[in-house]
Amino acid sequence: MKRYWLINLICIVLSAGFLFGMVWVWRGTDEIDYEAELRIANSKIENVKIKMENNVARVNAALPPQYFISVPFTSQAPEKNWEQPWQDACEEAAVLMLDAYYKNYNLSPLFAKDEILKIIKWEEERGWGSSIEIEKVRELVERFVLLNHTITTSLHHARIVNDPTVENIKKFVANGQPVLVVADGKVLPNPHFRNGGPVYHALIIRGYTETEFITNDPGTQFGRGFKYKYKDLLNAIHDWNGGDVKNGKRAVLVVE
């Protein structure tokens, strides 16, 4: 009996040892897997940090002190006739200049006249007025610049940027993106304007110097490359706002 009891005791001890060993191996494997997963997670976090730091570095990279984009110019009155509809055709002229830039064509007076009239007709068919808010300007860009474009396949949409700053605008320009501005024409200091300037206006920012924005201002025959001081142009930025332009929101438009 003692022999059987001893054999049973040995079997019990061996079984317990085996089970203990299995548990120990399982725990070790679990810890190894956990540590491996933790290392992978930490690696991913580090990669994200590196990408974020690189993005911040790109955003904060010093902008060129001056930059200039070659954007074709047209006056809103290509044949120098300032009667209607040309008196209020600045939005259409600005959209046409964007189209010419992104599709790489020139603007002759006759061609510009015909294209502006096409845009005006499209607006009239929708019951739009002669002056339109920036949301409708965006619709024009999406219809006449982005729709069915074949040259600039990377373009996707027109974006409204609210409360733009000098740095915002300069970054767009330095990235090759002209900026469409809607503005209170009465506060724009342009000596070529008649009657103190238009109540509502639209123009293109195509470059900058250390102190000024370079524009294509369709409100005058002399608007190609016309320069406004940073502060003067920023102060003038206001949307149509149902005719209450001076209280309109501050917004510009870019194509991306």
C-alpha positions as CSV (number, residue, x, y, z in Angstrom):
1,M,0.0,0.0,0.0
2,K,2.8,2.4,0.8
3,R,4.3,1.7,-2.6
4,Y,1.0,2.6,-4.3
5,W,0.6,5.6,-2.1
6,L,4.1,6.8,-3.1
7,I,3.4,6.2,-6.8
8,N,0.2,8.2,-6.5
9,L,2.1,11.0,-4.7
10,I,4.7,11.1,-7.4
11,C,2.0,11.3,-10.1
12,I,0.3,14.1,-8.3
13,V,3.5,16.1,-8.0
14,L,4.4,15.5,-11.6
15,S,0.9,16.5,-12.8
16,A,1.1,19.7,-10.6
17,G,4.5,20.5,-12.0
18,F,3.3,20.0,-15.5
19,L,0.3,22.2,-15.0
20,F,2.5,24.9,-13.3
21,G,4.9,24.7,-16.3
22,M,2.0,25.1,-18.8
23,V,0.7,28.2,-16.9
24,W,4.2,29.7,-16.7
25,V,4.8,29.2,-20.4
26,W,1.4,30.7,-21.2
27,R,2.1,33.7,-19.0
28,G,5.4,34.2,-20.6
29,T,4.0,34.0,-24.1
30,D,1.2,36.4,-23.1
31,E,3.7,38.9,-21.8
32,I,5.9,38.5,-24.9
33,D,2.9,39.1,-27.1
34,Y,1.8,42.1,-25.0
35,E,5.3,43.6,-25.1
36,A,5.4,43.1,-28.9
37,E,2.1,44.8,-29.4
38,L,3.2,47.6,-27.1
39,R,6.3,48.1,-29.2
40,I,4.3,48.2,-32.4
41,A,1.8,50.7,-30.9
42,N,4.7,52.9,-29.7
43,S,6.3,52.7,-33.2
44,K,3.0,53.9,-34.8
45,I,2.7,56.8,-32.4
46,E,6.3,57.8,-33.2
47,N,5.5,57.7,-36.9
48,V,2.5,59.9,-36.4
49,K,4.6,62.4,-34.3
50,I,7.2,62.5,-37.1
51,K,4.5,63.2,-39.7
52,M,2.9,65.9,-37.6
53,E,6.3,67.6,-37.0
54,N,7.1,67.5,-40.7
55,N,3.7,69.0,-41.5
56,V,4.2,71.8,-39.0
57,A,7.7,72.4,-40.4
58,R,6.3,72.7,-43.9
59,V,3.5,75.1,-42.8
60,N,6.0,77.2,-40.8
61,A,8.6,77.2,-43.5
62,A,9.6,80.8,-44.4
63,L,7.6,82.1,-47.3
64,P,9.4,83.8,-50.2
65,P,9.7,87.6,-49.5
66,Q,7.8,88.1,-52.8
67,Y,6.0,85.9,-55.2
68,F,4.1,86.4,-58.5
69,I,1.8,84.2,-60.5
70,S,1.2,84.9,-64.2
71,V,-2.6,85.2,-64.3
72,P,-4.2,86.4,-67.6
73,F,-6.0,89.7,-67.2
74,T,-9.3,91.1,-68.4
75,S,-11.2,94.2,-67.4
76,Q,-14.9,93.6,-66.6
77,A,-15.5,95.9,-69.6
78,P,-13.2,94.4,-72.2
79,E,-14.2,96.8,-74.9
80,K,-14.2,99.8,-72.5
81,N,-17.9,100.1,-72.5
82,W,-18.9,100.7,-68.8
83,E,-22.6,100.6,-69.3
84,Q,-24.6,97.6,-67.9
85,P,-24.0,94.7,-67.7
86,W,-20.3,95.6,-67.7
87,Q,-20.7,98.0,-64.7
88,D,-21.4,95.0,-62.5
89,A,-19.4,92.2,-64.2
90,C,-16.5,92.1,-61.8
91,E,-17.4,88.7,-60.4
92,E,-17.7,87.2,-63.8
93,A,-14.4,88.7,-64.9
94,A,-12.6,87.4,-61.8
95,V,-14.0,83.9,-62.5
96,L,-12.9,84.1,-66.1
97,M,-9.4,85.0,-65.1
98,L,-9.2,82.0,-62.8
99,D,-10.4,79.8,-65.7
100,A,-7.8,81.2,-68.0
101,Y,-5.1,80.6,-65.4
102,Y,-5.9,77.0,-64.6
103,K,-6.6,76.1,-68.2
104,N,-3.6,78.0,-69.6
105,Y,-5.2,80.3,-72.2
106,N,-5.0,84.0,-73.0
107,L,-7.8,86.6,-72.8
108,S,-8.4,88.8,-75.8
109,P,-11.0,91.6,-75.4
110,L,-13.4,90.0,-77.8
111,F,-13.1,86.5,-76.3
112,A,-13.4,87.9,-72.8
113,K,-16.5,89.8,-73.8
114,D,-18.2,86.7,-75.1
115,E,-17.2,84.5,-72.1
116,I,-18.4,87.1,-69.6
117,L,-21.8,87.3,-71.5
118,K,-22.1,83.5,-71.3
119,I,-21.6,83.6,-67.5
120,I,-24.1,86.5,-67.2
121,K,-26.7,84.6,-69.2
122,W,-26.3,81.5,-67.0
123,E,-26.9,83.6,-64.0
124,E,-29.9,85.3,-65.5
125,E,-31.4,82.0,-66.2
126,R,-31.3,81.2,-62.5
127,G,-32.7,84.6,-61.5
128,W,-29.6,85.9,-59.9
129,G,-29.0,89.6,-59.5
130,S,-26.2,91.7,-60.9
131,S,-24.2,91.4,-57.6
132,I,-23.8,88.0,-56.0
133,E,-22.5,86.7,-52.7
134,I,-19.4,84.6,-52.5
135,E,-21.3,81.3,-52.2
136,K,-22.7,82.0,-55.7
137,V,-19.3,83.0,-56.9
138,R,-18.2,79.5,-55.8
139,E,-21.0,78.1,-57.9
140,L,-19.7,80.0,-60.9
141,V,-16.2,78.6,-60.3
142,E,-17.5,75.1,-60.0
143,R,-19.6,75.4,-63.2
144,F,-17.2,77.3,-65.4
145,V,-13.7,76.4,-64.0
146,L,-14.0,72.9,-62.6
147,L,-16.8,71.3,-64.6
148,N,-15.4,69.1,-67.4
149,H,-11.9,70.5,-67.0
150,T,-9.3,68.3,-68.7
151,I,-6.0,70.1,-68.2
152,T,-6.0,70.5,-64.5
153,T,-7.1,67.1,-63.3
154,S,-5.8,67.7,-59.8
155,L,-8.4,70.4,-59.1
156,H,-11.3,69.2,-57.0
157,H,-13.3,72.1,-55.5
158,A,-13.6,75.8,-54.8
159,R,-13.1,76.6,-51.1
160,I,-14.4,79.7,-49.3
161,V,-11.9,80.9,-46.6
162,N,-13.4,83.0,-43.9
163,D,-11.5,85.7,-42.0
164,P,-8.4,85.4,-44.2
165,T,-5.1,86.8,-42.9
166,V,-2.1,88.2,-44.8
167,E,-0.2,85.0,-44.1
168,N,-3.2,82.8,-45.3
169,I,-3.3,84.7,-48.6
170,K,0.5,84.6,-49.1
171,K,0.6,80.9,-48.5
172,F,-2.0,80.3,-51.2
173,V,-0.2,82.5,-53.7
174,A,3.2,80.9,-53.0
175,N,1.5,77.6,-53.6
176,G,0.4,78.8,-57.1
177,Q,-3.2,79.4,-56.1
178,P,-4.6,82.8,-57.1
179,V,-7.1,84.2,-54.5
180,L,-10.5,85.6,-55.5
181,V,-11.5,88.4,-53.3
182,V,-14.9,90.0,-52.8
183,A,-14.7,93.5,-51.4
184,D,-16.3,96.8,-50.5
185,G,-15.1,98.9,-53.5
186,K,-15.7,102.1,-51.7
187,V,-12.8,101.6,-49.4
188,L,-10.4,100.3,-51.9
189,P,-7.8,103.1,-52.6
190,N,-7.7,102.8,-56.4
191,P,-7.2,106.1,-58.2
192,H,-8.6,104.7,-61.4
193,F,-12.1,104.0,-60.0
194,R,-14.9,106.3,-61.0
195,N,-17.4,107.8,-58.5
196,G,-15.4,106.7,-55.5
197,G,-15.4,103.0,-56.6
198,P,-18.0,100.3,-56.9
199,V,-20.3,99.5,-54.0
200,Y,-19.3,95.8,-54.4
201,H,-16.3,94.5,-56.1
202,A,-14.3,91.3,-57.0
203,L,-10.7,90.9,-58.0
204,I,-7.8,88.4,-58.1
205,I,-4.7,88.4,-55.9
206,R,-1.9,87.0,-58.0
207,G,1.2,87.9,-56.0
208,Y,2.7,89.8,-53.2
209,T,5.8,91.9,-52.2
210,E,7.0,92.6,-48.7
211,T,4.3,95.3,-48.2
212,E,1.7,94.9,-51.0
213,F,-0.6,92.4,-52.7
214,I,-0.3,92.3,-56.5
215,T,-3.8,92.0,-58.1
216,N,-5.7,91.7,-61.3
217,D,-8.4,94.2,-60.7
218,P,-11.0,94.1,-63.4
219,G,-12.6,97.3,-62.2
220,T,-10.2,99.4,-64.4
221,Q,-8.4,99.0,-67.7
222,F,-5.2,99.6,-65.7
223,G,-5.9,96.7,-63.3
224,R,-3.3,94.3,-64.5
225,G,-0.8,93.8,-61.6
226,F,-2.3,96.7,-59.6
227,K,-0.9,96.8,-56.1
228,Y,-2.7,97.3,-52.8
229,K,-1.2,97.7,-49.4
230,Y,-1.9,94.6,-47.2
231,K,-3.9,96.5,-44.7
232,D,-5.9,98.4,-47.4
233,L,-7.0,95.2,-49.2
234,L,-7.7,93.3,-46.0
235,N,-9.9,96.1,-44.6
236,A,-11.9,96.1,-47.9
237,I,-12.7,92.3,-47.9
238,H,-16.5,92.0,-47.4
239,D,-19.2,89.8,-48.9
240,W,-22.3,91.2,-50.7
241,N,-24.6,90.6,-47.6
242,G,-27.7,91.6,-49.5
243,G,-26.3,95.0,-50.4
244,D,-25.0,95.8,-46.9
245,V,-21.5,95.2,-48.0
246,K,-19.7,97.1,-45.2
247,N,-21.1,94.6,-42.7
248,G,-20.6,91.6,-45.0
249,K,-18.5,88.7,-43.8
250,R,-14.8,88.6,-44.6
251,A,-14.2,85.8,-47.1
252,V,-12.1,84.9,-50.1
253,L,-12.1,81.9,-52.5
254,V,-9.4,79.5,-53.7
255,V,-9.4,76.5,-56.0
256,E,-7.9,73.3,-54.7
